[in-house]
Amino acid sequence: MSDRQGRGWIIGAVVGGVFIAAMAFVLPAWHTATSNGGQQYAEPFQIAGNLYYVGANDIAAFLITSPQGHVLLDGGYPGTAKMIAASIKELGFNLKDVKVLISSEPHYDHAGGLAELQDSSGAELWASDASAETMATGGADPADKLNPFNLFVWTGLSRYDSPTVQHRLKDGDTVRLGPIELTAHLTPGHSRGCTTWEFPVRSGARDLRVVSACSLELLPWMKFTDPQRYPGIRHDFEHSIATLRSLSPDIWVTSHARAFGRYRKFSARAAAKDPVDPFIDPAGYVEYIDKGERAFKEKLAEQQAHP
């Protein structure tokens, strides 16, 4: 080995050592800082009938109750699982009575807390095939190998403890617990596992239809022209938009509270004749789909114009 090669090897070893040491310090700190995504406590409340909001200020979670046990929709970040459990208790319910967990999608901010909530409650988890595959890796989608988000999972920055999926869902499947009936509509695109949930609630003398719509948000790396982000993502978005348009909810929610106006509607309850009224919002649901479809079509047109 020449002197130059020796010096290069030493410099490379030093740089590599410094990098490894930095990562050993940065990764745990990053993971701790992002474990709850900056989420803050939000007062839990009854939306309508047996449907309750138990999520954080933006990352949503919902409790659907019955005398035979409860259903919990979504688990938030790993760091917000305890917040969800505390909100359930604050409403006067017992986490141990949660018998079913369901998921809107397998991303870190919505599925990250499912394992802890499952361990604490003993509930069984229902998820789509694509969600189950991603949850098994702690958040990396094995069918979307070039997804840059997978890097955050592989490095441990955004990996979550994998919950156990006892039941895999197909499109149109119904989950039943006592009087609760939830229909799963697979609406992939934002994630391959995206699932929209539809179910009835009774509020006083009113029978109301609720839709928890999976996100239509476009992520920065999505590509709809060939080679597509993952094979079929363009068709998935088109199919999901059509599916959402086929539903006609009285009340609609999403996994991000700001998208359905949680705080605005919660605040409006005080002046409403019926506290449910601010959540009766079919026009807002259509506007939500319109906005998602516009963004999708604009991005597709841009990518077609500049392949």
C-alpha positions in Angstrom: 0.0 0.0 0.0 1.4 3.4 -1.0 1.6 6.3 1.5 -1.2 8.1 -0.5 -3.4 5.0 -0.3 -2.7 4.6 3.4 -3.6 8.2 4.1 -6.8 7.8 2.1 -7.7 4.7 4.0 -7.2 6.4 7.3 -9.2 9.5 6.3 -12.0 7.2 5.0 -12.0 5.2 8.2 -12.1 8.4 10.3 -14.9 9.9 8.2 -16.8 6.6 8.4 -16.3 6.4 12.1 -17.5 10.0 12.6 -20.6 9.3 10.4 -21.5 6.1 12.3 -21.0 7.9 15.7 -23.2 10.8 14.5 -25.9 8.4 13.3 -25.8 6.5 16.6 -26.6 9.8 18.3 -29.0 11.3 15.8 -31.2 8.3 15.0 -32.4 7.7 18.5 -32.9 11.4 19.1 -34.8 11.8 15.8 -37.0 8.7 16.6 -37.9 10.1 20.0 -38.7 13.6 18.6 -40.9 12.2 15.8 -42.6 9.4 17.8 -45.7 11.6 18.2 -45.3 13.9 15.2 -45.7 17.0 17.4 -49.3 16.0 18.1 -51.0 17.7 21.1 -54.0 16.6 23.3 -57.4 17.3 21.9 -60.5 17.0 24.0 -62.3 13.8 23.2 -66.0 14.2 22.4 -69.1 12.5 21.0 -69.7 13.1 17.4 -73.0 11.4 17.0 -74.7 8.4 18.6 -72.0 5.8 19.4 -69.3 7.5 17.5 -66.6 9.4 19.4 -63.4 11.3 18.6 -60.4 10.1 20.6 -57.5 11.4 18.5 -55.0 14.1 18.8 -55.2 17.7 17.5 -54.7 16.5 13.9 -54.0 12.8 13.7 -57.5 11.3 14.2 -58.8 8.2 15.9 -62.4 7.2 16.4 -64.2 5.0 18.9 -67.4 3.2 17.9 -69.1 1.7 21.0 -71.6 -1.0 21.8 -72.7 -3.1 24.8 -70.8 -6.1 23.3 -67.6 -4.2 23.0 -66.0 -1.3 21.1 -64.2 -0.7 17.8 -61.2 1.6 17.5 -60.4 3.1 14.1 -56.6 4.0 13.8 -53.8 4.1 16.3 -51.9 7.3 15.5 -48.2 7.7 15.9 -46.3 5.3 18.3 -46.1 8.2 20.7 -49.9 9.0 20.6 -51.2 5.5 21.6 -51.2 6.5 25.3 -53.0 9.7 24.4 -55.7 7.7 22.6 -56.0 5.4 25.6 -56.3 8.3 28.0 -59.1 9.9 25.8 -61.0 6.7 25.8 -60.8 6.6 29.6 -61.8 10.3 29.8 -65.0 9.5 28.0 -65.9 6.9 30.5 -65.0 3.8 28.4 -62.5 1.0 29.2 -59.7 0.3 26.7 -60.1 -3.4 27.6 -63.6 -3.3 26.1 -62.1 -2.5 22.7 -62.5 -5.8 20.9 -61.8 -4.7 17.3 -59.1 -2.5 15.8 -59.4 -1.3 12.2 -57.0 0.7 10.1 -57.4 3.4 7.5 -53.8 2.9 6.2 -50.4 1.6 7.3 -48.4 4.8 7.4 -46.3 5.7 10.5 -48.7 8.4 11.6 -51.9 6.2 11.6 -50.7 2.7 12.3 -47.7 3.5 14.5 -49.6 3.1 17.8 -51.7 0.0 16.8 -49.3 -2.6 18.4 -49.4 -0.8 21.8 -53.1 -0.4 21.7 -53.5 -4.0 20.7 -51.3 -5.2 23.5 -53.2 -3.0 26.0 -56.7 -4.0 24.9 -56.3 -7.5 23.6 -58.3 -6.5 20.5 -58.1 -8.2 17.1 -56.9 -6.2 14.1 -58.6 -6.1 10.7 -56.7 -4.7 7.8 -56.4 -5.0 4.0 -53.8 -7.3 2.5 -51.6 -4.4 1.4 -51.9 -2.8 4.9 -51.0 -6.1 6.6 -47.9 -6.5 4.4 -46.7 -3.0 5.2 -47.5 -3.3 8.9 -45.5 -6.6 9.1 -42.3 -4.6 8.1 -43.0 -1.8 10.6 -44.1 0.6 7.8 -42.1 -0.2 4.6 -44.3 -1.2 1.7 -42.6 -4.4 0.2 -44.4 -3.9 -3.1 -43.2 -0.4 -3.6 -39.5 -1.0 -3.2 -38.4 2.5 -4.6 -40.7 4.4 -2.2 -38.3 6.9 -0.5 -40.4 6.6 2.7 -39.1 3.1 3.0 -35.6 4.5 3.7 -37.0 6.1 6.9 -38.3 2.7 8.0 -35.1 0.8 7.2 -33.0 3.3 9.1 -35.3 3.1 12.1 -36.4 6.8 11.8 -40.0 5.9 11.2 -40.3 2.2 12.0 -43.1 1.2 14.3 -43.7 -2.0 16.3 -45.7 -4.4 14.0 -49.2 -5.2 15.2 -50.7 -8.7 14.6 -53.3 -8.7 11.8 -55.7 -11.5 12.7 -58.2 -10.7 9.8 -57.4 -9.7 6.2 -60.0 -7.7 4.4 -61.3 -7.7 0.9 -63.2 -4.9 -0.8 -66.8 -4.9 0.5 -66.1 -7.0 3.6 -68.2 -6.2 6.7 -66.8 -6.2 10.2 -69.5 -6.9 12.9 -69.4 -6.5 16.6 -72.8 -6.6 18.3 -74.9 -4.0 16.6 -71.9 -2.4 14.9 -71.5 -3.0 11.2 -68.6 -1.5 9.3 -68.1 -2.0 5.5 -64.6 -1.8 4.1 -64.1 0.0 0.8 -60.5 -0.5 -0.5 -59.4 2.9 -1.8 -55.7 2.7 -2.5 -53.4 5.4 -3.9 -52.2 7.5 -1.0 -51.0 4.2 0.3 -51.6 0.8 -1.3 -53.5 -0.3 1.9 -55.8 2.7 2.1 -59.3 1.6 3.4 -62.4 3.8 3.6 -64.9 2.7 6.2 -68.7 3.2 6.0 -71.1 2.5 8.9 -74.5 3.7 10.3 -75.0 5.5 13.6 -78.3 6.3 15.3 -78.4 9.8 17.0 -81.7 10.4 18.8 -84.4 9.7 16.2 -82.0 10.1 13.2 -80.3 7.2 11.3 -77.1 8.6 9.9 -74.5 7.3 7.5 -70.8 7.8 8.4 -67.9 7.6 6.0 -64.3 7.6 7.2 -62.5 8.5 3.9 -58.9 7.4 3.4 -56.7 10.2 2.3 -56.5 11.4 -1.3 -53.3 13.5 -0.6 -50.6 13.2 -3.2 -47.2 12.6 -1.8 -44.2 14.4 -3.4 -42.7 11.3 -5.1 -45.9 10.0 -6.7 -45.6 9.4 -10.4 -48.6 8.4 -12.6 -47.0 8.0 -16.0 -44.9 5.0 -16.9 -42.8 3.9 -15.0 -45.5 4.6 -12.3 -44.7 5.1 -8.7 -45.9 1.5 -8.2 -47.6 -0.4 -11.0 -51.2 0.6 -11.1 -51.1 3.7 -8.9 -52.9 5.8 -11.5 -55.7 3.3 -11.8 -55.9 3.1 -8.0 -56.4 6.8 -7.6 -59.1 6.9 -10.4 -60.9 3.9 -8.9 -60.7 5.3 -5.3 -62.1 8.7 -6.4 -65.0 6.9 -8.1 -65.6 4.7 -5.1 -65.7 7.7 -2.7 -68.1 9.5 -5.1 -70.4 6.5 -5.0 -70.9 6.9 -1.2 -73.4 9.4 0.3 -72.6 10.1 3.9 -74.4 12.4 6.3 -71.2 12.6 8.4 -67.7 12.2 7.0 -64.3 12.1 8.7 -60.7 11.4 7.7 -57.5 10.3 9.4 -56.3 14.0 9.5 -58.7 16.0 11.6 -58.0 19.3 9.9 -59.3 17.9 6.6 -62.8 17.4 7.9 -62.8 20.4 10.2 -62.7 18.7 13.5 -62.1 21.9 15.6 -64.5 24.1 13.6 -67.3 21.6 13.9 -66.5 20.8 17.5 -66.6 24.5 18.4 -69.9 25.0 16.5 -71.7 22.5 18.7 -72.1 25.0 21.5 -74.4 27.2 19.4 -76.2 24.4 17.5 -79.7 23.3 18.2 -78.5 19.7 18.1 -74.7 19.1 18.8 -74.7 16.6 15.9 -75.7 19.3 13.3 -72.3 20.8 12.6 -71.1 17.3 11.6 -73.9 16.8 9.0 -71.8 17.9 6.0 -72.4 16.0 2.7 -71.4 19.1 0.8 -68.0 19.2 2.6 -67.5 15.5 1.6 -68.1 16.3 -2.1 -65.7 19.3 -1.8 -63.1 17.0 -0.2 -63.3 14.6 -3.2 -63.3 17.4 -5.7 -60.1 18.9 -4.2 -58.4 15.5 -4.3 -59.4 14.8 -7.9 -58.3 18.2 -9.1 -54.8 17.7 -7.5 -54.5 14.3 -9.1 -55.6 15.4 -12.6 -53.2 18.4 -12.4 -50.3 16.3 -11.4 -51.1 13.7 -14.1 -51.4 16.4 -16.8 -48.1 17.9 -15.7 -46.3 14.5 -15.8 -47.8 13.7 -19.2 -46.6 17.1 -20.5 -43.1 16.6 -19.2 -42.4 12.9 -19.2 
